[in-house]
Amino acid sequence: MKKLSSFKQYILLLFSTYKLFFKAAKLVAIFVVLLAPIQALASVIAINSAQEVVSQVSNHQSYFNQLIIWIIATALTQLLPPIATSVQGILTDKLTGYINVSLMKKSQKLQFLAIFDDSNYYDDLKMLKDDAMWRPTNLIVFGVAILQQLLTFIFMLILLGRYNLWLALALVIVMIPQSISYYRVQQEAFETMVTRSKNARKLDYYSDVLLGRRDAKEVRLFNMFPAIINNYLSLFKSTRKEVDKVRIKQIYISTLFLSLLVIVSGIGFFWFSHQVAARLLSVGVLLMFISVIASLSNSLSVLVTDTSMLYDSLLWIKKYNKFQNYTDSFENGSQELQTIHDYQIKNISFTYPFSDTEVLHNISFMVKKGEKIAIVGENGSGKSTLIKLLMRFYDPSNGEILVDNIDLKDLNIFNYRQKLSATFQNFSKFKLSLFDNVSVFRSSDEQLVKSSLYKVEFNKDLSLDTILSKEFANGTDLSGGQWQKIALARDFYSQAQVEFLDEPTAALDARSENEIYQRFLAENQGKTIFFVTHRLSAV
Ligand SMILES: Nc1ncnc2c1ncn2[C@@H]1O[C@H](COP(=O)(O)OP(=O)(O)OP(=O)(O)O)[C@@H](O)[C@H]1O
């Protein structure tokens, strides 16, 4: 993660976080934000009324009213925190839901695949998704605490400043640099440990390899545990060394500024005691001074710790804002077709975004409705790329694709894609039910799902609501060939007019492959089919 360049940026991001709270749950957010100043005010009123009670008692005056105020303010300081915690919980849930849904809705707007070609952006995207469950909690807990402690700090200074403005100013002068330098050191520690350290990703990777499902077989077969744990430990130790340096710096700085704070407080204590002894101020004011100093240093230390705890979550919000503002060059067309008759591919060339190598050069051909086209070529010659262009996952760099004489760019993409179906080379294995894996939410026809599975010879005895992943309760796992049959069943299920099959049978045994092809061709006589393969026998 990149460092936040200035404190100003930090504040701006903090504001955009509050804005997000309001968007996610207006009323609850207002309640949460209002509780912060009320809590801050209650604590300052409690100190002030305690001072009044002591002064009035020592002057033999009636102190009843101030006592009532003290009781109410103290009750509020005790009662409000648990209420605030519960309401913050509600806001956190709403914010988590809001952020996750807004990320998914934004992704729906990105109809090109170009974003996944940008390695930087892909990293950001992964991090946004991975952290979306817990970052909102941090944002609320620390975001609200910062507001409350800041207000408490200001109110306490005002209380003190009424008696000695210079002392209040001196405290600010000592405390602010201490908090800034402390904040900087915290930030540096964070950067060293999590961000700047090139090792952090590697550490993550090592634990992933040993704990995850992906590499579980090799890791056990080759007993890779001791070696990887060793690698982890030695890398961890060297990373920690850097962090320890920063922590020691933190001890020096804190000691320096805290000594200054003790000196200023001592001077303050002396001044207030002197004033009370000379009967210029009442005893209550001395009590107020002691309470204010305790409260000031408490709220300052919470403020500093929470500010640095919030730091990485604000960097996350920065990525969130960046993703929300991301636009690709995709523009949807408005024309709609009932039936797709022919394709005219005219002189198309294509270079992937963030790449210099031209993958397709000056390709032209024509396909009529119902034709079955085989695309054959060497590895890496651009067959899958051509299919991606025909589905408008990218626009050609040059040339045009005409569908019934209309430029593909002018067609409404949702209407157009509704008429297509595809089995991709690396098709999706959704961790959803068998039913959803075949229908992929196009419609909900149980009979059609069953007959599609029958036609691809999927003969594993499973109920349609079995989840196809061991990661979920009662889920199951399939073989490579069984998965490929499910991907093909999606095509049998579809009412599409155009089918794209990219190496759809690589994992099937020879007998299944032949039978499924025969059935597929017999069933799809009227459909246009683009068929990518290396197997000339299949062609
Ligand atoms: N997103 C991408 N960004 C940059 N280059 C890419 C991208 N995807 C593919 N390529 C490159 O484009 C070229 C064509 O890839 P493509 O997948 O279309 O080939 P193919 O003919 O389908 O290959 P195969 O027979 O191995 O499946 C390859 O050199 C590949 O490395």
The ligand as an SDF file (V2000), in Angstrom:
LIG
                    3D

 31 33  0  0  0  0  0  0  0  0999 V2000
   -5.0570  -10.6860  -20.8840 N   0  0  0  0  0  0  0  0  0  0  0  0
   -3.9820  -10.7880  -21.6690 C   0  0  0  0  0  0  0  0  0  0  0  0
   -3.0630   -9.7880  -21.7310 N   0  0  0  0  0  0  0  0  0  0  0  0
   -1.9840   -9.8700  -22.5180 C   0  0  0  0  0  0  0  0  0  0  0  0
   -1.7320  -10.9050  -23.3230 N   0  0  0  0  0  0  0  0  0  0  0  0
   -2.6040  -11.9340  -23.3150 C   0  0  0  0  0  0  0  0  0  0  0  0
   -3.7660  -11.9330  -22.4810 C   0  0  0  0  0  0  0  0  0  0  0  0
   -4.4470  -13.0790  -22.6880 N   0  0  0  0  0  0  0  0  0  0  0  0
   -3.7440  -13.7520  -23.6060 C   0  0  0  0  0  0  0  0  0  0  0  0
   -2.6530  -13.0700  -23.9710 N   0  0  0  0  0  0  0  0  0  0  0  0
   -1.6600  -13.4660  -24.9860 C   0  0  0  0  0  0  0  0  0  0  0  0
   -2.3400  -13.4660  -26.2290 O   0  0  0  0  0  0  0  0  0  0  0  0
   -1.8660  -14.5320  -27.0210 C   0  0  0  0  0  0  0  0  0  0  0  0
   -3.0590  -15.3250  -27.5430 C   0  0  0  0  0  0  0  0  0  0  0  0
   -3.6880  -15.9590  -26.4650 O   0  0  0  0  0  0  0  0  0  0  0  0
   -4.9660  -16.8910  -26.6550 P   0  0  0  0  0  0  0  0  0  0  0  0
   -5.3950  -17.3530  -25.3040 O   0  0  0  0  0  0  0  0  0  0  0  0
   -5.9590  -16.1650  -27.4750 O   0  0  0  0  0  0  0  0  0  0  0  0
   -4.3210  -18.0750  -27.5030 O   0  0  0  0  0  0  0  0  0  0  0  0
   -4.9630  -19.4510  -27.9490 P   0  0  0  0  0  0  0  0  0  0  0  0
   -4.7730  -19.5190  -29.4210 O   0  0  0  0  0  0  0  0  0  0  0  0
   -6.3690  -19.5880  -27.4540 O   0  0  0  0  0  0  0  0  0  0  0  0
   -3.9880  -20.4520  -27.1940 O   0  0  0  0  0  0  0  0  0  0  0  0
   -4.1990  -21.9700  -26.6660 P   0  0  0  0  0  0  0  0  0  0  0  0
   -4.3210  -22.8490  -27.8570 O   0  0  0  0  0  0  0  0  0  0  0  0
   -2.9450  -22.2360  -25.9150 O   0  0  0  0  0  0  0  0  0  0  0  0
   -5.4140  -21.9670  -25.8050 O   0  0  0  0  0  0  0  0  0  0  0  0
   -0.9040  -15.3310  -26.1630 C   0  0  0  0  0  0  0  0  0  0  0  0
    0.4040  -14.9930  -26.5510 O   0  0  0  0  0  0  0  0  0  0  0  0
   -1.1840  -14.8860  -24.7650 C   0  0  0  0  0  0  0  0  0  0  0  0
   -0.0110  -14.8850  -23.9930 O   0  0  0  0  0  0  0  0  0  0  0  0
  1  2  1  0
  2  3  1  0
  2  7  2  0
  3  4  2  0
  4  5  1  0
  5  6  2  0
  6  7  1  0
  6 10  1  0
  7  8  1  0
  8  9  2  0
  9 10  1  0
 10 11  1  0
 11 12  1  0
 11 30  1  0
 12 13  1  0
 13 14  1  0
 13 28  1  0
 14 15  1  0
 15 16  1  0
 16 17  2  0
 16 18  1  0
 16 19  1  0
 19 20  1  0
 20 21  2  0
 20 22  1  0
 20 23  1  0
 23 24  1  0
 24 25  2  0
 24 26  1  0
 24 27  1  0
 28 29  1  0
 28 30  1  0
 30 31  1  0
M  END
$$$$
